[in-house]
Amino acid sequence: MAMGGCTNLKVLDLSSNTLQGEILAELGSLKDLIKLRLHKNGLSGEIPRYLTDLQSLRFLSLYENRLSGAMPPTFGNLTSLQELDLEGNMLSGAFPSSLGLLPSLSCTSLENNNLSGSIPDSIWNMSSLTAFSVSNNQLSGTIPPGAFNAFHRLESLIQQQQLRGSIPPSIYNASKINLLQLTDNYFSGTVPLEVGNLGDINWLQLSGNLLEAKEPKDWEFLTALVNSSQLEFLLLGSCKFGGSLPESLSNLSTSLRFISLSHNAISGSIPRDTGNLINLQFLDLRFNSFTGSLPSSFSKLKNLHTFSVALNKMSGLIPMAIGNLTELNQLEFVGNSFSGMIQAQ
């Protein structure tokens, strides 16, 4: 395909085809190009440096190809770039610090590659970012204490890596964030109280870390989330949370649809007014040390379709009202000491 003569071209979309081989060198002559979409093909080889000479380029989409090698360090030349999507390739090497110098870059997706090393400090200073996803790479290191100081526009952060250390309290600066996924890292310590400042949060996922709670004060972040009226998904499974859940769990947003606290070491009773979460569809409390009986308020969970307290230390009668939860399609009580029968009223 000869493209070099189309020097006035501003948009080139060849996505979702069966293109093979390396990215054409002729694309480097399209100096007026604003949008380049080559995703979902079979392109291979490295990302050529001549693409980073297209200083008018605002949108670059190369996801789901077979591109390999290191990302060009000259990405910083793309000073007009707003969106960059390289997800689902085989890119390797270091995360280029020059990306952090792009003044207009708002959306970046680099997940499902083989990038290694740490996330450069320049990235944490990008006030233009609204979405940043680098999951399923080999990135490591820590999140700097002031990492979120510049993220006033950030709406989505997805990092499934090998990151360590604590989640910094500066996260409260990302007050517009609605999706926060820090799954399967090695974050430790307690969840900062400042998480409760995320008033727009819809999806909070911290599962698969070394985060812990031992004392009531360690659960204060959960109480602070009462202010997050748009919260629908709360995933805190497979951590090291212990102690007792605060009664404030029952005061979380009635928008909540999904709660997972499985595979922790939480003890004590399930908060008695959990039934106040009337739109709850999924509640997973497996593999903990909950004691006592099921709260009678569960009868209000008319939308519940999946409920598990398997492998806890619960006892007492199973409330007859459970039989009236007509949306239930998965119910797990295995490995407790419940008695009685489930009956429909």
C-alpha positions in Angstrom: 0.0 0.0 0.0 1.5 3.4 -1.1 0.5 6.2 1.2 3.4 8.6 0.8 1.6 10.8 -1.8 -1.3 11.5 0.5 0.4 14.4 2.2 -2.8 16.2 3.2 -4.2 13.2 5.0 -5.4 14.0 8.5 -7.2 10.8 9.5 -6.1 7.3 8.6 -8.1 4.4 10.0 -7.0 0.9 8.9 -8.2 -0.8 12.1 -9.8 -4.3 12.3 -8.3 -5.7 9.2 -5.7 -8.4 8.5 -2.7 -6.2 7.9 0.6 -8.0 8.4 4.3 -7.0 8.6 5.9 -3.8 9.9 4.3 -0.4 10.0 5.0 1.4 6.7 7.8 3.9 6.7 5.7 6.0 4.3 3.5 7.0 7.2 6.3 9.1 8.5 5.7 11.6 5.6 2.1 12.3 6.6 3.0 15.4 8.6 -0.6 16.6 8.9 -1.9 13.4 10.3 -4.1 14.0 13.4 -5.6 10.5 13.9 -3.8 7.2 13.2 -5.8 4.0 13.9 -4.1 0.7 13.1 -5.5 -1.4 16.0 -6.7 -5.0 15.6 -4.4 -6.1 12.9 -1.4 -8.4 12.7 1.3 -5.8 12.6 4.7 -6.8 13.9 8.1 -5.3 14.5 9.0 -2.3 16.6 7.1 1.0 16.8 9.1 3.1 14.3 10.7 6.3 15.4 9.4 8.2 12.4 5.9 7.9 13.9 7.1 10.1 16.8 7.9 12.9 14.2 4.2 13.4 13.4 3.9 16.4 15.6 0.2 17.1 14.6 -0.8 13.6 15.8 -3.5 13.7 18.5 -4.8 10.1 18.5 -2.5 7.0 18.1 -4.2 3.6 18.4 -2.1 0.5 17.9 -3.7 -1.9 20.3 -4.1 -5.7 19.7 -1.2 -6.2 17.2 2.0 -8.0 17.6 4.3 -5.1 18.0 7.5 -5.8 20.1 10.6 -4.2 21.3 11.0 -1.0 23.3 8.8 2.0 23.0 10.7 4.8 21.2 12.2 7.3 23.7 11.2 10.0 21.3 7.5 9.8 22.2 8.1 13.1 23.9 8.1 14.7 20.4 4.4 14.1 20.0 3.5 17.3 21.8 -0.1 17.3 20.4 -0.9 13.7 21.5 -4.1 13.3 23.5 -4.8 9.6 23.4 -2.3 6.7 23.2 -3.5 3.1 23.1 -0.8 0.3 22.8 -2.7 -2.3 24.8 -2.3 -6.0 23.9 1.1 -6.1 22.1 4.5 -7.5 23.1 6.2 -4.3 23.9 9.1 -4.6 26.3 11.8 -2.6 28.0 11.4 0.5 30.2 8.5 2.8 30.4 9.7 5.9 28.5 9.9 8.9 30.8 9.3 11.2 27.8 5.6 10.3 27.9 5.4 12.4 31.0 6.4 15.5 29.1 3.4 15.4 26.8 1.3 18.4 27.9 -2.1 17.3 26.3 -2.0 13.5 26.9 -5.2 12.5 28.7 -5.7 8.8 28.0 -3.0 6.2 28.1 -3.4 2.5 27.9 -0.3 0.3 27.9 -1.8 -2.8 29.6 -1.1 -6.4 28.5 2.5 -5.9 27.4 5.9 -6.8 28.9 7.1 -3.4 30.1 9.5 -3.5 33.0 11.2 -1.3 35.5 9.4 1.5 37.4 6.9 4.1 36.4 8.8 7.3 35.8 8.3 10.2 38.2 7.3 12.4 35.2 4.1 10.4 34.8 3.0 11.2 38.3 3.2 14.9 37.4 0.9 14.9 34.5 -2.0 17.1 35.3 -3.7 16.4 31.9 -4.3 12.6 32.6 -7.8 11.4 32.9 -7.2 7.7 32.3 -4.1 5.7 32.9 -3.9 1.9 32.6 -0.7 -0.2 32.7 -2.0 -3.5 34.1 -0.4 -6.9 33.2 3.1 -5.7 32.6 6.2 -6.3 34.7 6.4 -2.9 36.3 7.6 -2.6 39.9 8.6 0.0 42.4 6.4 2.2 44.6 3.9 5.0 44.2 5.6 8.2 45.3 4.0 10.0 48.4 2.9 13.0 46.3 1.9 10.9 43.2 -1.7 12.1 43.1 -1.0 15.8 43.7 -1.3 16.6 40.0 -4.1 14.2 39.1 -7.0 16.6 39.5 -8.6 15.4 36.2 -7.9 11.7 36.7 -11.0 9.6 36.3 -9.6 6.1 35.8 -6.5 4.4 37.2 -5.8 0.7 36.5 -2.6 -0.8 37.8 -2.2 -4.6 38.2 1.6 -4.9 38.6 4.2 -5.7 41.2 4.0 -2.4 43.0 4.9 -2.2 46.6 4.7 0.1 49.6 1.7 2.0 50.8 -1.2 3.7 49.0 -0.3 7.4 49.5 -2.8 9.7 51.3 -2.3 12.1 48.4 -4.9 10.0 46.6 -7.5 12.5 47.8 -6.3 14.9 45.2 -7.8 12.6 42.5 -11.2 13.7 43.5 -12.8 13.0 40.1 -11.7 9.4 39.9 -14.5 7.0 39.3 -12.5 3.8 38.6 -9.6 2.8 40.9 -8.2 -0.7 40.4 -4.9 -1.5 42.2 -5.4 -5.2 42.1 -2.8 -7.9 42.5 0.1 -5.8 43.7 2.1 -5.9 46.9 0.6 -2.8 48.6 0.8 -3.0 52.3 -0.2 -1.1 55.4 -3.7 0.3 55.9 -6.0 1.9 53.3 -5.7 5.6 53.8 -8.7 7.4 55.3 -8.4 9.9 52.3 -10.1 7.3 50.1 -13.3 8.6 51.5 -12.6 11.9 49.7 -13.3 10.2 46.4 -16.8 11.4 46.0 -17.2 10.2 42.4 -15.8 6.7 42.9 -17.9 4.0 41.3 -15.5 1.1 41.3 -13.0 0.6 44.1 -10.8 -2.5 43.7 -7.9 -3.1 46.0 -8.0 -6.9 46.1 -5.0 -9.2 45.9 -2.7 -7.0 48.0 -1.1 -7.1 51.5 -3.3 -4.4 52.9 -4.5 -5.0 56.4 -6.8 -3.9 59.2 -6.4 -5.0 62.8 -7.9 -2.2 64.9 -11.2 -0.4 64.4 -9.3 2.7 63.3 -7.9 0.7 60.4 -11.4 0.4 59.0 -12.1 4.1 59.1 -11.6 4.3 55.3 -14.8 2.2 55.0 -16.7 4.7 57.2 -15.3 7.5 55.1 -16.7 5.9 51.9 -20.2 6.7 53.2 -19.7 10.0 51.4 -19.2 8.2 48.1 -22.8 8.1 46.9 -22.0 6.6 43.4 -20.1 3.6 44.7 -21.3 0.4 43.0 -18.4 -2.0 43.2 -16.3 -2.6 46.3 -13.7 -5.3 45.9 -11.3 -5.9 48.9 -10.8 -9.7 48.7 -7.6 -11.6 49.1 -5.8 -9.2 51.4 -4.9 -9.3 55.1 -7.9 -7.5 56.5 -8.8 -8.6 60.0 -10.7 -7.4 63.0 -14.5 -6.7 62.8 -16.3 -4.9 60.1 -17.7 -1.5 61.2 -21.4 -1.1 61.4 -20.9 1.8 59.0 -20.8 -0.8 56.2 -24.6 -0.6 56.3 -24.5 3.1 55.6 -22.6 2.9 52.3 -24.3 4.0 49.2 -27.5 2.2 48.3 -26.1 2.2 44.8 -23.8 -0.7 45.9 -24.3 -3.8 43.7 -21.1 -5.8 44.3 -19.1 -6.4 47.6 -16.3 -8.9 47.8 -14.4 -9.3 51.1 -13.5 -13.0 50.6 -10.2 -14.6 51.6 -9.3 -12.3 54.5 -9.2 -12.9 58.2 -12.3 -10.8 59.2 -14.0 -11.8 62.4 -17.0 -10.8 64.5 -20.5 -10.4 63.2 -21.8 -9.3 59.9 -23.1 -5.7 60.4 -26.8 -6.1 61.5 -28.2 -3.5 59.0 -26.4 -4.8 55.9 -29.9 -5.2 54.5 -30.0 -1.5 54.0 -27.9 -2.0 50.9 -31.1 -2.8 49.0 -29.5 -2.9 45.5 -26.8 -5.4 46.4 -26.6 -8.2 43.9 -23.3 -9.9 44.8 -22.0 -10.4 48.4 -18.9 -12.6 48.9 -17.7 -13.1 52.4 -16.1 -16.5 51.9 -12.9 -17.7 53.7 -13.0 -15.4 56.7 -13.7 -15.9 60.4 -17.2 -14.4 60.7 -19.2 -15.5 63.8 -22.8 -15.2 65.0 -25.9 -15.5 62.9 -27.1 -14.0 59.6 -28.7 -10.6 60.2 -32.5 -10.6 59.8 -32.1 -7.5 57.7 -31.0 -9.7 54.8 -34.7 -10.1 54.0 -34.5 -6.7 52.4 -31.9 -7.7 49.8 -34.5 -8.5 47.1 -31.9 -8.0 44.3 -29.3 -10.4 45.7 -28.4 -13.1 43.2 -25.0 -14.4 44.7 -24.3 -14.8 48.4 -21.5 -16.7 50.0 -20.4 -17.1 53.6 -18.7 -20.4 53.0 -15.9 -21.4 55.3 -16.5 -19.1 58.2 -17.5 -19.8 61.8 -21.1 -18.7 61.7 -24.0 -20.5 63.5 -27.6 -20.2 64.4 -30.8 -20.5 62.4 -30.9 -19.6 58.8 -33.5 -16.8 58.5 -36.7 -18.2 56.8 -36.8 -14.9 54.8 -33.8 -16.1 52.8 -36.3 -18.3 51.0 -38.1 -15.2 49.7 -35.0 -13.8 47.9 -36.3 -14.8 44.5 -33.3 -13.4 42.5 -30.9 -15.8 44.3 -29.1 -18.2 42.0 -26.0 -19.0 44.0 -26.1 -19.5 47.8 -23.1 -20.9 49.7 -23.2 -21.7 53.4 -20.7 -24.6 53.4 -18.3 -25.0 56.3 -20.2 -23.2 59.0 -22.5 -24.4 61.9 -25.9 -23.3 60.7 -29.0 -25.1 61.8 -32.6 -25.2 60.8 -34.1 -25.2 57.3 -34.7 -22.7 54.5 -38.4 -22.2 54.0 -40.4 -20.0 51.7 -42.9 -17.9 53.6 
